[in-house]
């Protein structure tokens, strides 16, 4: 008997494709379709699956359906997650089969863990996060809800990343650093001091250069 879960991916852009492919490779899901609010995408196909209008589909999904979050933008992913939870729809967590997740780590619903990512001992990953390809989340990290840790970023032990923050490609964060909510750490940055909330920090060592606007 096929025990795979019925799955739809919300978002048919680049990140949605990545999430969908990981779900297929994990072989736990039966990927049925992609949902999107963009009328230009509706009626086309991704990974040989149809793209259907999200608004209409959400009213008529099978009760056993799960939805994975395929939205790369942190705040939009948060909004979509809230929208799905209000409708009582099951939200899938997608882990690429090549990722290493410690059995003592906690990974909340709606998170995506990409290929070759590493989640170490007693790390905690919040709701709707993206831990992207090859990222390293060391022991006792706390990654806030809807944060995005980009490909090849490496976080030392006991790092705390706030809700909605974004750590850029290849950035490095030394142990016990705190990165504030909705902050952005630039690609290749070396973070050796705490980063306040809603700040943009770049460089080696990373320095705050401006504030994040709403």
PyMOL CGO cylinders between C-alpha atoms (Angstrom):
from pymol import cmd
from pymol.cgo import CYLINDER

trace = [
    CYLINDER, 0.00, 0.00, 0.00, 1.21, 3.51, -0.87, 0.3, 1, 1, 1, 1, 1, 1,
    CYLINDER, 1.21, 3.51, -0.87, 1.44, 5.48, 2.39, 0.3, 1, 1, 1, 1, 1, 1,
    CYLINDER, 1.44, 5.48, 2.39, 2.75, 8.67, 0.82, 0.3, 1, 1, 1, 1, 1, 1,
    CYLINDER, 2.75, 8.67, 0.82, 1.10, 11.94, 1.86, 0.3, 1, 1, 1, 1, 1, 1,
    CYLINDER, 1.10, 11.94, 1.86, -0.90, 13.96, -0.63, 0.3, 1, 1, 1, 1, 1, 1,
    CYLINDER, -0.90, 13.96, -0.63, 1.10, 17.17, -1.17, 0.3, 1, 1, 1, 1, 1, 1,
    CYLINDER, 1.10, 17.17, -1.17, 0.64, 20.55, -2.80, 0.3, 1, 1, 1, 1, 1, 1,
    CYLINDER, 0.64, 20.55, -2.80, 3.34, 23.23, -2.88, 0.3, 1, 1, 1, 1, 1, 1,
    CYLINDER, 3.34, 23.23, -2.88, 2.22, 26.83, -2.35, 0.3, 1, 1, 1, 1, 1, 1,
    CYLINDER, 2.22, 26.83, -2.35, 4.42, 28.90, -4.65, 0.3, 1, 1, 1, 1, 1, 1,
    CYLINDER, 4.42, 28.90, -4.65, 5.54, 28.01, -8.16, 0.3, 1, 1, 1, 1, 1, 1,
    CYLINDER, 5.54, 28.01, -8.16, 8.67, 30.16, -8.40, 0.3, 1, 1, 1, 1, 1, 1,
    CYLINDER, 8.67, 30.16, -8.40, 12.29, 29.13, -7.92, 0.3, 1, 1, 1, 1, 1, 1,
    CYLINDER, 12.29, 29.13, -7.92, 12.02, 28.21, -4.26, 0.3, 1, 1, 1, 1, 1, 1,
    CYLINDER, 12.02, 28.21, -4.26, 8.77, 26.34, -4.87, 0.3, 1, 1, 1, 1, 1, 1,
    CYLINDER, 8.77, 26.34, -4.87, 10.52, 24.18, -7.46, 0.3, 1, 1, 1, 1, 1, 1,
    CYLINDER, 10.52, 24.18, -7.46, 13.30, 23.39, -5.00, 0.3, 1, 1, 1, 1, 1, 1,
    CYLINDER, 13.30, 23.39, -5.00, 10.79, 22.42, -2.31, 0.3, 1, 1, 1, 1, 1, 1,
    CYLINDER, 10.79, 22.42, -2.31, 8.80, 20.28, -4.74, 0.3, 1, 1, 1, 1, 1, 1,
    CYLINDER, 8.80, 20.28, -4.74, 11.87, 18.42, -5.98, 0.3, 1, 1, 1, 1, 1, 1,
    CYLINDER, 11.87, 18.42, -5.98, 13.04, 17.73, -2.41, 0.3, 1, 1, 1, 1, 1, 1,
    CYLINDER, 13.04, 17.73, -2.41, 9.60, 16.35, -1.59, 0.3, 1, 1, 1, 1, 1, 1,
    CYLINDER, 9.60, 16.35, -1.59, 9.77, 14.02, -4.58, 0.3, 1, 1, 1, 1, 1, 1,
    CYLINDER, 9.77, 14.02, -4.58, 13.25, 12.80, -3.65, 0.3, 1, 1, 1, 1, 1, 1,
    CYLINDER, 13.25, 12.80, -3.65, 12.22, 12.18, -0.05, 0.3, 1, 1, 1, 1, 1, 1,
    CYLINDER, 12.22, 12.18, -0.05, 9.61, 9.74, -1.40, 0.3, 1, 1, 1, 1, 1, 1,
    CYLINDER, 9.61, 9.74, -1.40, 7.20, 10.46, 1.45, 0.3, 1, 1, 1, 1, 1, 1,
    CYLINDER, 7.20, 10.46, 1.45, 4.84, 12.56, -0.63, 0.3, 1, 1, 1, 1, 1, 1,
    CYLINDER, 4.84, 12.56, -0.63, 2.62, 12.29, -3.66, 0.3, 1, 1, 1, 1, 1, 1,
    CYLINDER, 2.62, 12.29, -3.66, 3.18, 15.73, -5.24, 0.3, 1, 1, 1, 1, 1, 1,
    CYLINDER, 3.18, 15.73, -5.24, -0.07, 16.66, -6.96, 0.3, 1, 1, 1, 1, 1, 1,
    CYLINDER, -0.07, 16.66, -6.96, 0.25, 20.29, -8.01, 0.3, 1, 1, 1, 1, 1, 1,
    CYLINDER, 0.25, 20.29, -8.01, 1.61, 23.76, -7.28, 0.3, 1, 1, 1, 1, 1, 1,
    CYLINDER, 1.61, 23.76, -7.28, -0.63, 26.56, -6.01, 0.3, 1, 1, 1, 1, 1, 1,
    CYLINDER, -0.63, 26.56, -6.01, 0.04, 30.17, -6.95, 0.3, 1, 1, 1, 1, 1, 1,
    CYLINDER, 0.04, 30.17, -6.95, -1.72, 33.54, -6.78, 0.3, 1, 1, 1, 1, 1, 1,
    CYLINDER, -1.72, 33.54, -6.78, -0.06, 34.77, -10.00, 0.3, 1, 1, 1, 1, 1, 1,
    CYLINDER, -0.06, 34.77, -10.00, -2.54, 34.41, -12.89, 0.3, 1, 1, 1, 1, 1, 1,
    CYLINDER, -2.54, 34.41, -12.89, 0.35, 34.39, -15.40, 0.3, 1, 1, 1, 1, 1, 1,
    CYLINDER, 0.35, 34.39, -15.40, 1.55, 31.07, -13.95, 0.3, 1, 1, 1, 1, 1, 1,
    CYLINDER, 1.55, 31.07, -13.95, -1.82, 29.35, -13.64, 0.3, 1, 1, 1, 1, 1, 1,
    CYLINDER, -1.82, 29.35, -13.64, -2.32, 26.72, -16.32, 0.3, 1, 1, 1, 1, 1, 1,
    CYLINDER, -2.32, 26.72, -16.32, 1.40, 26.12, -16.86, 0.3, 1, 1, 1, 1, 1, 1,
    CYLINDER, 1.40, 26.12, -16.86, 3.47, 23.32, -15.33, 0.3, 1, 1, 1, 1, 1, 1,
    CYLINDER, 3.47, 23.32, -15.33, 6.42, 22.92, -12.95, 0.3, 1, 1, 1, 1, 1, 1,
    CYLINDER, 6.42, 22.92, -12.95, 8.22, 19.59, -12.49, 0.3, 1, 1, 1, 1, 1, 1,
    CYLINDER, 8.22, 19.59, -12.49, 5.53, 18.18, -14.77, 0.3, 1, 1, 1, 1, 1, 1,
    CYLINDER, 5.53, 18.18, -14.77, 2.86, 19.15, -12.26, 0.3, 1, 1, 1, 1, 1, 1,
    CYLINDER, 2.86, 19.15, -12.26, 0.09, 21.67, -12.98, 0.3, 1, 1, 1, 1, 1, 1,
    CYLINDER, 0.09, 21.67, -12.98, 0.02, 25.14, -11.47, 0.3, 1, 1, 1, 1, 1, 1,
    CYLINDER, 0.02, 25.14, -11.47, -3.46, 25.96, -10.22, 0.3, 1, 1, 1, 1, 1, 1,
    CYLINDER, -3.46, 25.96, -10.22, -4.99, 29.12, -8.80, 0.3, 1, 1, 1, 1, 1, 1,
    CYLINDER, -4.99, 29.12, -8.80, -4.40, 29.16, -5.06, 0.3, 1, 1, 1, 1, 1, 1,
    CYLINDER, -4.40, 29.16, -5.06, -7.56, 30.98, -4.01, 0.3, 1, 1, 1, 1, 1, 1,
    CYLINDER, -7.56, 30.98, -4.01, -9.88, 28.51, -5.73, 0.3, 1, 1, 1, 1, 1, 1,
    CYLINDER, -9.88, 28.51, -5.73, -7.82, 25.43, -4.84, 0.3, 1, 1, 1, 1, 1, 1,
    CYLINDER, -7.82, 25.43, -4.84, -7.78, 26.19, -1.11, 0.3, 1, 1, 1, 1, 1, 1,
    CYLINDER, -7.78, 26.19, -1.11, -11.57, 25.98, -1.03, 0.3, 1, 1, 1, 1, 1, 1,
    CYLINDER, -11.57, 25.98, -1.03, -11.62, 22.55, -2.64, 0.3, 1, 1, 1, 1, 1, 1,
    CYLINDER, -11.62, 22.55, -2.64, -8.56, 20.64, -1.40, 0.3, 1, 1, 1, 1, 1, 1,
    CYLINDER, -8.56, 20.64, -1.40, -8.98, 17.03, -0.25, 0.3, 1, 1, 1, 1, 1, 1,
    CYLINDER, -8.98, 17.03, -0.25, -9.18, 16.81, 3.54, 0.3, 1, 1, 1, 1, 1, 1,
    CYLINDER, -9.18, 16.81, 3.54, -6.04, 14.67, 3.68, 0.3, 1, 1, 1, 1, 1, 1,
    CYLINDER, -6.04, 14.67, 3.68, -3.98, 17.17, 1.65, 0.3, 1, 1, 1, 1, 1, 1,
    CYLINDER, -3.98, 17.17, 1.65, -0.77, 18.71, 3.01, 0.3, 1, 1, 1, 1, 1, 1,
    CYLINDER, -0.77, 18.71, 3.01, 0.72, 21.97, 1.76, 0.3, 1, 1, 1, 1, 1, 1,
    CYLINDER, 0.72, 21.97, 1.76, 4.43, 22.81, 1.70, 0.3, 1, 1, 1, 1, 1, 1,
    CYLINDER, 4.43, 22.81, 1.70, 5.55, 26.44, 1.78, 0.3, 1, 1, 1, 1, 1, 1,
    CYLINDER, 5.55, 26.44, 1.78, 7.33, 27.26, -1.49, 0.3, 1, 1, 1, 1, 1, 1,
    CYLINDER, 7.33, 27.26, -1.49, 7.67, 31.02, -0.87, 0.3, 1, 1, 1, 1, 1, 1,
    CYLINDER, 7.67, 31.02, -0.87, 11.20, 32.38, -0.55, 0.3, 1, 1, 1, 1, 1, 1,
    CYLINDER, 11.20, 32.38, -0.55, 10.29, 35.82, 0.85, 0.3, 1, 1, 1, 1, 1, 1,
    CYLINDER, 10.29, 35.82, 0.85, 10.18, 35.59, 4.64, 0.3, 1, 1, 1, 1, 1, 1,
    CYLINDER, 10.18, 35.59, 4.64, 7.26, 37.92, 5.32, 0.3, 1, 1, 1, 1, 1, 1,
    CYLINDER, 7.26, 37.92, 5.32, 5.12, 36.52, 2.49, 0.3, 1, 1, 1, 1, 1, 1,
    CYLINDER, 5.12, 36.52, 2.49, 5.85, 32.99, 3.69, 0.3, 1, 1, 1, 1, 1, 1,
    CYLINDER, 5.85, 32.99, 3.69, 4.64, 34.02, 7.14, 0.3, 1, 1, 1, 1, 1, 1,
    CYLINDER, 4.64, 34.02, 7.14, 1.41, 35.44, 5.68, 0.3, 1, 1, 1, 1, 1, 1,
    CYLINDER, 1.41, 35.44, 5.68, 0.75, 32.31, 3.62, 0.3, 1, 1, 1, 1, 1, 1,
    CYLINDER, 0.75, 32.31, 3.62, 1.41, 30.09, 6.64, 0.3, 1, 1, 1, 1, 1, 1,
    CYLINDER, 1.41, 30.09, 6.64, -1.10, 32.08, 8.69, 0.3, 1, 1, 1, 1, 1, 1,
    CYLINDER, -1.10, 32.08, 8.69, -3.62, 31.87, 5.84, 0.3, 1, 1, 1, 1, 1, 1,
    CYLINDER, -3.62, 31.87, 5.84, -3.32, 28.08, 5.68, 0.3, 1, 1, 1, 1, 1, 1,
    CYLINDER, -3.32, 28.08, 5.68, -3.51, 27.60, 9.45, 0.3, 1, 1, 1, 1, 1, 1,
    CYLINDER, -3.51, 27.60, 9.45, -6.69, 29.68, 9.62, 0.3, 1, 1, 1, 1, 1, 1,
    CYLINDER, -6.69, 29.68, 9.62, -8.24, 27.25, 7.14, 0.3, 1, 1, 1, 1, 1, 1,
    CYLINDER, -8.24, 27.25, 7.14, -7.12, 24.25, 9.19, 0.3, 1, 1, 1, 1, 1, 1,
    CYLINDER, -7.12, 24.25, 9.19, -4.92, 22.87, 6.40, 0.3, 1, 1, 1, 1, 1, 1,
    CYLINDER, -4.92, 22.87, 6.40, -2.04, 20.53, 7.32, 0.3, 1, 1, 1, 1, 1, 1,
    CYLINDER, -2.04, 20.53, 7.32, 1.33, 22.13, 6.62, 0.3, 1, 1, 1, 1, 1, 1,
    CYLINDER, 1.33, 22.13, 6.62, 4.22, 19.90, 5.61, 0.3, 1, 1, 1, 1, 1, 1,
    CYLINDER, 4.22, 19.90, 5.61, 7.85, 20.05, 6.69, 0.3, 1, 1, 1, 1, 1, 1,
    CYLINDER, 7.85, 20.05, 6.69, 10.17, 19.13, 3.82, 0.3, 1, 1, 1, 1, 1, 1,
    CYLINDER, 10.17, 19.13, 3.82, 13.64, 17.72, 4.48, 0.3, 1, 1, 1, 1, 1, 1,
    CYLINDER, 13.64, 17.72, 4.48, 15.90, 16.86, 1.55, 0.3, 1, 1, 1, 1, 1, 1,
    CYLINDER, 15.90, 16.86, 1.55, 17.13, 13.27, 1.90, 0.3, 1, 1, 1, 1, 1, 1,
    CYLINDER, 17.13, 13.27, 1.90, 20.79, 14.37, 1.83, 0.3, 1, 1, 1, 1, 1, 1,
    CYLINDER, 20.79, 14.37, 1.83, 20.36, 16.72, 4.81, 0.3, 1, 1, 1, 1, 1, 1,
    CYLINDER, 20.36, 16.72, 4.81, 21.59, 15.66, 8.26, 0.3, 1, 1, 1, 1, 1, 1,
    CYLINDER, 21.59, 15.66, 8.26, 19.21, 16.48, 11.11, 0.3, 1, 1, 1, 1, 1, 1,
    CYLINDER, 19.21, 16.48, 11.11, 20.18, 15.49, 14.66, 0.3, 1, 1, 1, 1, 1, 1,
    CYLINDER, 20.18, 15.49, 14.66, 17.59, 13.32, 16.41, 0.3, 1, 1, 1, 1, 1, 1,
    CYLINDER, 17.59, 13.32, 16.41, 17.74, 15.79, 19.30, 0.3, 1, 1, 1, 1, 1, 1,
    CYLINDER, 17.74, 15.79, 19.30, 16.99, 18.82, 17.10, 0.3, 1, 1, 1, 1, 1, 1,
    CYLINDER, 16.99, 18.82, 17.10, 13.49, 20.29, 16.95, 0.3, 1, 1, 1, 1, 1, 1,
    CYLINDER, 13.49, 20.29, 16.95, 12.15, 21.33, 13.56, 0.3, 1, 1, 1, 1, 1, 1,
    CYLINDER, 12.15, 21.33, 13.56, 8.77, 23.06, 13.53, 0.3, 1, 1, 1, 1, 1, 1,
    CYLINDER, 8.77, 23.06, 13.53, 6.11, 22.71, 10.83, 0.3, 1, 1, 1, 1, 1, 1,
    CYLINDER, 6.11, 22.71, 10.83, 6.41, 24.37, 7.47, 0.3, 1, 1, 1, 1, 1, 1,
    CYLINDER, 6.41, 24.37, 7.47, 10.20, 24.47, 7.47, 0.3, 1, 1, 1, 1, 1, 1,
    CYLINDER, 10.20, 24.47, 7.47, 12.31, 23.47, 4.46, 0.3, 1, 1, 1, 1, 1, 1,
    CYLINDER, 12.31, 23.47, 4.46, 15.75, 21.91, 4.98, 0.3, 1, 1, 1, 1, 1, 1,
    CYLINDER, 15.75, 21.91, 4.98, 17.77, 21.79, 1.77, 0.3, 1, 1, 1, 1, 1, 1,
    CYLINDER, 17.77, 21.79, 1.77, 20.32, 19.39, 0.34, 0.3, 1, 1, 1, 1, 1, 1,
    CYLINDER, 20.32, 19.39, 0.34, 23.46, 18.80, 2.43, 0.3, 1, 1, 1, 1, 1, 1,
    CYLINDER, 23.46, 18.80, 2.43, 22.26, 21.11, 5.20, 0.3, 1, 1, 1, 1, 1, 1,
    CYLINDER, 22.26, 21.11, 5.20, 23.31, 20.12, 8.73, 0.3, 1, 1, 1, 1, 1, 1,
    CYLINDER, 23.31, 20.12, 8.73, 21.19, 20.67, 11.85, 0.3, 1, 1, 1, 1, 1, 1,
    CYLINDER, 21.19, 20.67, 11.85, 23.25, 19.72, 14.90, 0.3, 1, 1, 1, 1, 1, 1,
    CYLINDER, 23.25, 19.72, 14.90, 22.50, 18.61, 18.45, 0.3, 1, 1, 1, 1, 1, 1,
    CYLINDER, 22.50, 18.61, 18.45, 19.58, 20.27, 20.26, 0.3, 1, 1, 1, 1, 1, 1,
    CYLINDER, 19.58, 20.27, 20.26, 19.20, 23.02, 17.68, 0.3, 1, 1, 1, 1, 1, 1,
    CYLINDER, 19.20, 23.02, 17.68, 15.70, 24.44, 17.39, 0.3, 1, 1, 1, 1, 1, 1,
    CYLINDER, 15.70, 24.44, 17.39, 14.29, 25.52, 14.03, 0.3, 1, 1, 1, 1, 1, 1,
    CYLINDER, 14.29, 25.52, 14.03, 11.09, 27.57, 14.15, 0.3, 1, 1, 1, 1, 1, 1,
    CYLINDER, 11.09, 27.57, 14.15, 7.97, 27.64, 12.04, 0.3, 1, 1, 1, 1, 1, 1,
    CYLINDER, 7.97, 27.64, 12.04, 8.24, 28.13, 8.30, 0.3, 1, 1, 1, 1, 1, 1,
    CYLINDER, 8.24, 28.13, 8.30, 12.03, 28.53, 8.16, 0.3, 1, 1, 1, 1, 1, 1,
    CYLINDER, 12.03, 28.53, 8.16, 14.34, 27.94, 5.21, 0.3, 1, 1, 1, 1, 1, 1,
    CYLINDER, 14.34, 27.94, 5.21, 17.62, 26.19, 6.01, 0.3, 1, 1, 1, 1, 1, 1,
    CYLINDER, 17.62, 26.19, 6.01, 19.08, 26.24, 2.55, 0.3, 1, 1, 1, 1, 1, 1,
    CYLINDER, 19.08, 26.24, 2.55, 21.57, 24.09, 0.65, 0.3, 1, 1, 1, 1, 1, 1,
    CYLINDER, 21.57, 24.09, 0.65, 24.72, 23.25, 2.62, 0.3, 1, 1, 1, 1, 1, 1,
    CYLINDER, 24.72, 23.25, 2.62, 23.91, 25.54, 5.55, 0.3, 1, 1, 1, 1, 1, 1,
    CYLINDER, 23.91, 25.54, 5.55, 25.35, 24.53, 8.92, 0.3, 1, 1, 1, 1, 1, 1,
    CYLINDER, 25.35, 24.53, 8.92, 23.28, 25.07, 12.07, 0.3, 1, 1, 1, 1, 1, 1,
    CYLINDER, 23.28, 25.07, 12.07, 25.50, 24.08, 14.99, 0.3, 1, 1, 1, 1, 1, 1,
    CYLINDER, 25.50, 24.08, 14.99, 24.48, 22.77, 18.40, 0.3, 1, 1, 1, 1, 1, 1,
    CYLINDER, 24.48, 22.77, 18.40, 21.99, 24.72, 20.52, 0.3, 1, 1, 1, 1, 1, 1,
    CYLINDER, 21.99, 24.72, 20.52, 21.15, 27.25, 17.82, 0.3, 1, 1, 1, 1, 1, 1,
    CYLINDER, 21.15, 27.25, 17.82, 17.70, 28.83, 17.96, 0.3, 1, 1, 1, 1, 1, 1,
    CYLINDER, 17.70, 28.83, 17.96, 16.38, 29.88, 14.56, 0.3, 1, 1, 1, 1, 1, 1,
    CYLINDER, 16.38, 29.88, 14.56, 13.28, 32.07, 14.89, 0.3, 1, 1, 1, 1, 1, 1,
    CYLINDER, 13.28, 32.07, 14.89, 10.09, 31.57, 12.93, 0.3, 1, 1, 1, 1, 1, 1,
    CYLINDER, 10.09, 31.57, 12.93, 10.23, 32.40, 9.19, 0.3, 1, 1, 1, 1, 1, 1,
    CYLINDER, 10.23, 32.40, 9.19, 13.98, 33.03, 9.17, 0.3, 1, 1, 1, 1, 1, 1,
    CYLINDER, 13.98, 33.03, 9.17, 16.10, 32.10, 6.15, 0.3, 1, 1, 1, 1, 1, 1,
    CYLINDER, 16.10, 32.10, 6.15, 19.63, 30.73, 6.46, 0.3, 1, 1, 1, 1, 1, 1,
    CYLINDER, 19.63, 30.73, 6.46, 21.07, 30.89, 2.95, 0.3, 1, 1, 1, 1, 1, 1,
    CYLINDER, 21.07, 30.89, 2.95, 23.22, 28.32, 1.12, 0.3, 1, 1, 1, 1, 1, 1,
    CYLINDER, 23.22, 28.32, 1.12, 26.61, 27.63, 2.70, 0.3, 1, 1, 1, 1, 1, 1,
    CYLINDER, 26.61, 27.63, 2.70, 26.01, 29.93, 5.66, 0.3, 1, 1, 1, 1, 1, 1,
    CYLINDER, 26.01, 29.93, 5.66, 27.59, 28.56, 8.85, 0.3, 1, 1, 1, 1, 1, 1,
    CYLINDER, 27.59, 28.56, 8.85, 26.37, 29.35, 12.36, 0.3, 1, 1, 1, 1, 1, 1,
    CYLINDER, 26.37, 29.35, 12.36, 28.54, 28.42, 15.33, 0.3, 1, 1, 1, 1, 1, 1,
    CYLINDER, 28.54, 28.42, 15.33, 27.10, 26.95, 18.52, 0.3, 1, 1, 1, 1, 1, 1,
    CYLINDER, 27.10, 26.95, 18.52, 24.44, 28.76, 20.57, 0.3, 1, 1, 1, 1, 1, 1,
    CYLINDER, 24.44, 28.76, 20.57, 23.63, 31.35, 17.92, 0.3, 1, 1, 1, 1, 1, 1,
    CYLINDER, 23.63, 31.35, 17.92, 20.17, 32.93, 18.13, 0.3, 1, 1, 1, 1, 1, 1,
    CYLINDER, 20.17, 32.93, 18.13, 18.56, 34.19, 14.92, 0.3, 1, 1, 1, 1, 1, 1,
    CYLINDER, 18.56, 34.19, 14.92, 15.42, 36.29, 15.36, 0.3, 1, 1, 1, 1, 1, 1,
    CYLINDER, 15.42, 36.29, 15.36, 12.08, 35.90, 13.62, 0.3, 1, 1, 1, 1, 1, 1,
    CYLINDER, 12.08, 35.90, 13.62, 12.10, 36.76, 9.93, 0.3, 1, 1, 1, 1, 1, 1,
    CYLINDER, 12.10, 36.76, 9.93, 15.86, 37.38, 9.76, 0.3, 1, 1, 1, 1, 1, 1,
    CYLINDER, 15.86, 37.38, 9.76, 17.91, 36.49, 6.68, 0.3, 1, 1, 1, 1, 1, 1,
    CYLINDER, 17.91, 36.49, 6.68, 21.51, 35.27, 6.85, 0.3, 1, 1, 1, 1, 1, 1,
    CYLINDER, 21.51, 35.27, 6.85, 23.07, 35.62, 3.39, 0.3, 1, 1, 1, 1, 1, 1,
    CYLINDER, 23.07, 35.62, 3.39, 24.99, 33.27, 1.13, 0.3, 1, 1, 1, 1, 1, 1,
    CYLINDER, 24.99, 33.27, 1.13, 28.20, 31.97, 2.68, 0.3, 1, 1, 1, 1, 1, 1,
    CYLINDER, 28.20, 31.97, 2.68, 27.98, 34.16, 5.78, 0.3, 1, 1, 1, 1, 1, 1,
    CYLINDER, 27.98, 34.16, 5.78, 29.73, 33.00, 8.96, 0.3, 1, 1, 1, 1, 1, 1,
    CYLINDER, 29.73, 33.00, 8.96, 28.49, 33.65, 12.49, 0.3, 1, 1, 1, 1, 1, 1,
    CYLINDER, 28.49, 33.65, 12.49, 30.72, 32.95, 15.50, 0.3, 1, 1, 1, 1, 1, 1,
    CYLINDER, 30.72, 32.95, 15.50, 29.26, 31.16, 18.55, 0.3, 1, 1, 1, 1, 1, 1,
    CYLINDER, 29.26, 31.16, 18.55, 26.77, 32.80, 20.93, 0.3, 1, 1, 1, 1, 1, 1,
    CYLINDER, 26.77, 32.80, 20.93, 25.91, 35.70, 18.62, 0.3, 1, 1, 1, 1, 1, 1,
    CYLINDER, 25.91, 35.70, 18.62, 22.36, 37.10, 18.49, 0.3, 1, 1, 1, 1, 1, 1,
    CYLINDER, 22.36, 37.10, 18.49, 20.91, 38.35, 15.21, 0.3, 1, 1, 1, 1, 1, 1,
    CYLINDER, 20.91, 38.35, 15.21, 17.80, 40.44, 15.74, 0.3, 1, 1, 1, 1, 1, 1,
    CYLINDER, 17.80, 40.44, 15.74, 14.37, 39.92, 14.23, 0.3, 1, 1, 1, 1, 1, 1,
    CYLINDER, 14.37, 39.92, 14.23, 14.00, 40.86, 10.55, 0.3, 1, 1, 1, 1, 1, 1,
    CYLINDER, 14.00, 40.86, 10.55, 17.66, 41.72, 10.20, 0.3, 1, 1, 1, 1, 1, 1,
    CYLINDER, 17.66, 41.72, 10.20, 19.65, 40.95, 7.07, 0.3, 1, 1, 1, 1, 1, 1,
    CYLINDER, 19.65, 40.95, 7.07, 23.23, 39.67, 7.09, 0.3, 1, 1, 1, 1, 1, 1,
    CYLINDER, 23.23, 39.67, 7.09, 24.92, 40.15, 3.72, 0.3, 1, 1, 1, 1, 1, 1,
    CYLINDER, 24.92, 40.15, 3.72, 26.51, 37.44, 1.61, 0.3, 1, 1, 1, 1, 1, 1,
    CYLINDER, 26.51, 37.44, 1.61, 29.99, 36.45, 2.78, 0.3, 1, 1, 1, 1, 1, 1,
    CYLINDER, 29.99, 36.45, 2.78, 29.77, 38.48, 5.98, 0.3, 1, 1, 1, 1, 1, 1,
    CYLINDER, 29.77, 38.48, 5.98, 31.63, 37.46, 9.14, 0.3, 1, 1, 1, 1, 1, 1,
    CYLINDER, 31.63, 37.46, 9.14, 29.44, 38.21, 12.15, 0.3, 1, 1, 1, 1, 1, 1,
    CYLINDER, 29.44, 38.21, 12.15, 31.48, 38.63, 15.35, 0.3, 1, 1, 1, 1, 1, 1,
    CYLINDER, 31.48, 38.63, 15.35, 29.16, 41.01, 17.24, 0.3, 1, 1, 1, 1, 1, 1,
    CYLINDER, 29.16, 41.01, 17.24, 25.44, 40.97, 17.95, 0.3, 1, 1, 1, 1, 1, 1,
    CYLINDER, 25.44, 40.97, 17.95, 23.22, 42.47, 15.23, 0.3, 1, 1, 1, 1, 1, 1,
    CYLINDER, 23.22, 42.47, 15.23, 20.24, 44.55, 16.42, 0.3, 1, 1, 1, 1, 1, 1,
    CYLINDER, 20.24, 44.55, 16.42, 16.73, 43.94, 15.11, 0.3, 1, 1, 1, 1, 1, 1,
    CYLINDER, 16.73, 43.94, 15.11, 15.81, 45.34, 11.68, 0.3, 1, 1, 1, 1, 1, 1,
    CYLINDER, 15.81, 45.34, 11.68, 19.43, 46.02, 10.73, 0.3, 1, 1, 1, 1, 1, 1,
    CYLINDER, 19.43, 46.02, 10.73, 21.40, 45.35, 7.54, 0.3, 1, 1, 1, 1, 1, 1,
    CYLINDER, 21.40, 45.35, 7.54, 24.94, 44.18, 8.32, 0.3, 1, 1, 1, 1, 1, 1,
    CYLINDER, 24.94, 44.18, 8.32, 27.63, 43.48, 5.72, 0.3, 1, 1, 1, 1, 1, 1,
    CYLINDER, 27.63, 43.48, 5.72, 31.37, 42.94, 5.47, 0.3, 1, 1, 1, 1, 1, 1,
    CYLINDER, 31.37, 42.94, 5.47, 34.26, 41.27, 7.29, 0.3, 1, 1, 1, 1, 1, 1,
    CYLINDER, 34.26, 41.27, 7.29, 33.76, 41.85, 10.11, 0.3, 1, 1, 1, 1, 1, 1,
    CYLINDER, 33.76, 41.85, 10.11, 30.07, 42.59, 9.63, 0.3, 1, 1, 1, 1, 1, 1,
    CYLINDER, 30.07, 42.59, 9.63, 28.96, 46.15, 10.40, 0.3, 1, 1, 1, 1, 1, 1,
    CYLINDER, 28.96, 46.15, 10.40, 25.47, 47.63, 10.42, 0.3, 1, 1, 1, 1, 1, 1,
    CYLINDER, 25.47, 47.63, 10.42, 25.07, 49.98, 7.46, 0.3, 1, 1, 1, 1, 1, 1,
    CYLINDER, 25.07, 49.98, 7.46, 21.35, 50.78, 7.58, 0.3, 1, 1, 1, 1, 1, 1,
    CYLINDER, 21.35, 50.78, 7.58, 17.98, 49.84, 8.98, 0.3, 1, 1, 1, 1, 1, 1,
    CYLINDER, 17.98, 49.84, 8.98, 15.40, 47.57, 7.38, 0.3, 1, 1, 1, 1, 1, 1,
    CYLINDER, 15.40, 47.57, 7.38, 12.31, 49.44, 6.27, 0.3, 1, 1, 1, 1, 1, 1,
    CYLINDER, 12.31, 49.44, 6.27, 8.83, 47.93, 6.48, 0.3, 1, 1, 1, 1, 1, 1,
]
cmd.load_cgo(trace, "trace")
